[in-house]
Amino acid sequence: MSEENNEEIIAEQTPNRKPLYIALAVVGVLIIGASAFWFYRSRDTGRVVQAPRNITFGDNSSGKVGDNTGEQTVTIQPDQVEKIGLTVETVGETLSSEAMSVAATGVIQPNAYKETPVVSLLGGVLRTVSAELGRNVGKGQSLAVIFSDELSASQSRYLALQTEAQTARQNYDRMARLVADLSRYMELGREHRDPWIESFALFLQGLAAFELGDHEQAIVRSLEAREAANLSGDEVQHGGPLLILAGIAVSNGDHDRAQQLYDESIEVHRRAGEAWGLGIMLSVAAGLRIVRQDFDQARAQASEAMALCQELEDPRGIAWSLEVFAGLMAAGGHPEVAARLWGAADGLLESVGGSLVPTIRWIRDRYFELAKTSLGAGSFEIVRGEGRAMPLSLAIVFAQQQALLPRGPA
């Protein structure tokens, strides 16, 4: 009994481990299987794929799939392309047309000196510099003073144009008042049956119409003035209407007719001994001689006109003579001399409140821009400004001496 009991006790104390070993074996197999699955899966999904160099969206209307030649493609059916409104283009490693216009190679780096270059909008001579290197400056601060020929010429031209505009306005107002007053003089002459007054009033009406650009009216009034002059018996009364008619002929390009009328008016004034009118006629006739390249005769008439105006101490007549000399020098290939004389004429007229009348101004209009272009706008205005500041006596001597120069290059 005792031995049997002892064996039973021993049998109960020895555990059965077989189920444990089976369980461990199953777990090991699961772990190995999971590891093998993860290893082979990671090899497929982790393979490095090269980025496509080109992507083509083509029209695959045949429905066939092309061979894989290494080009990565995405195929969209034609109806899908039309439905979503895609534009099919081939792209690759190329710059767009917009980028090509600004493509450049360079290095971007900070401005180590912390400087900003200052570029003047005008060229010229640097007079003073008020800022030093390293100093902080602000908006509106003066950094330097530059003397610019270009700016000086522009300022001179602006002042000249401003003066011309004011003068033109004054002339227009003067002529408008003159036209209004002449009707009263006409009535006065007819009331007293004085053809001299009537002729003079008609001449002034014709002159006003000519300066205002109404050539048709100017011709009518000039012819009426000549008829009244015949009745008055005063030959010199023909001189003014002849001047108007000659000016209109010049405007129309009929130089032969204009020369005939100028010469006739000069003879009328010579016979009458009317020096003031003769000086004016000689000046305008010399202008036409210049146009016709009769420079010797033009020089002689301009010199005589200058002498007469000096004797009469007529500053306007002297200025108009300087105008003719300027035109003579411009036509003769001496633009610098012409610019100086034009400046002298402008300065003299401004000093006495005078202006260029159309009977003289056409000479300047013909040669002014040509001389300016030849000399250069900047230099032209500088020289013209120097002439404006020239004393009158020096300007007269200068004109007479320069007129003797031989003809320059065309």
Number of C-alpha atoms within 10 A of each C-alpha: 5 6 8 8 9 10 10 10 11 9 9 9 8 8 7 8 8 8 9 9 9 11 10 11 12 10 11 12 11 12 12 11 12 11 12 12 11 11 11 10 11 11 10 9 8 8 8 8 6 8 8 11 11 13 14 15 18 16 14 13 10 8 10 7 8 8 7 8 6 9 13 14 14 9 14 14 15 15 11 10 16 10 9 8 9 12 8 11 9 9 13 10 7 8 11 10 9 8 10 10 9 8 11 8 6 6 6 6 6 7 8 6 7 7 10 7 5 7 7 9 6 12 13 14 11 11 9 11 11 9 13 9 6 9 6 8 11 7 5 6 9 11 14 12 13 15 14 15 17 17 14 16 20 16 13 17 19 12 12 17 12 12 15 16 12 13 17 15 12 15 19 15 12 13 19 14 12 15 18 12 13 18 14 11 16 19 14 15 18 12 10 10 11 15 21 19 21 26 30 24 25 27 31 22 25 29 28 25 22 23 17 15 13 13 21 12 15 26 21 15 25 27 20 18 29 22 16 23 25 16 14 16 11 14 15 19 24 24 25 22 28 27 27 28 24 26 27 21 18 18 13 10 11 13 18 13 14 24 20 13 21 24 16 18 25 23 15 20 22 14 10 16 12 14 16 16 22 22 28 25 28 25 29 27 29 31 31 23 20 23 17 13 14 14 21 15 14 25 23 14 23 29 23 17 28 28 17 20 22 15 10 14 11 13 18 21 23 26 27 29 32 31 29 36 30 32 29 33 30 28 24 20 17 24 27 23 25 33 29 27 32 27 28 29 30 26 23 25 19 16 11 10 11 17 23 20 12 16 22 21 16 18 21 19 12 15 19 19 13 14 24 19 13 16 17 13 16 20 19 24 26 22 21 27 23 15 24 22 15 20 12 18 8 11 22 22 11 16 25 16 10 17 23 11 11 11 15 12 8 9
